Amino acid sequence: MAFVGPIVSVLLGMILGTIAGFFGGRVDNLIMRLVDLMYAFPALLLIILMMAFFRSTFAQSSPGTFAYTVNKIDAAFGGMFFIFVGIGLTSWQNMARLARGQTLSIRAREYVTAAESIGMKQSMIIMRHVLPNIIGPLIVAETLAIPSYILTEAFLSFIGLGVNRPVPSWGSMISEGAQGIKTYPNQAIFPALALALIMFAFNFLGDGLRDAVDPRMRGVE
């Protein structure tokens, strides 16, 4: 969850944001309105609805159909494939806006203007001049968002929409431990502590990457 979710978010957000910032005009307006539309829906509620739809619809599919194949892929991943899809489709908006802003800044640089003046194709300009200069801030920002993906998966497993049993998940462990917390509190406390520690670890990783990419941020809260 800490790696597949960010990869999907970065790829989708970077592609759409770069296209919007580089071409501008109607393309930019269309993509940004799509981003605004996605922001209008609560992300967690949308993921819950998507998970409920996937689990109920795809589980009743007939052999040989696309839905049946996707359901088999989800089963092979222990129930995490649909979680990847849900988080990936609802977490790219921030990446798209950040990529658009970075692209607008790079688009106005002299070397981009020089590349256009010598007749370089727009696709080559994006690949050689835009993407290498915006990928750093995007990776740092997405690293700081990893704890939210982990927490989302834990919450889905807590309410029974996460991984399939017997695949382990801290969310399902906390849910099971909460039923007997008066007698055996350790069964809920230890998974909760492990979840908190891994979220703190990725927060520190994001801060470290931010300091490494931008030395001016060192020591700045």
ZINORFEN-V831407 format. One record per helix or strand of 3 or more residues. SS is the DSSP state (~ for helix, > for strand). FROM is the first residue (numbers start at 1). TO is the last residue. If there is no record, write none. Layout:
BEGIN
ss=SS from=FROM to=TO
ss=SS from=FROM to=TO
END
This chain:
BEGIN
ss=~ from=4 to=23
ss=~ from=25 to=39
ss=~ from=43 to=58
ss=~ from=66 to=76
ss=~ from=81 to=90
ss=~ from=93 to=107
ss=~ from=110 to=117
ss=~ from=122 to=158
ss=~ from=170 to=179
ss=~ from=186 to=213
ss=~ from=215 to=217
END
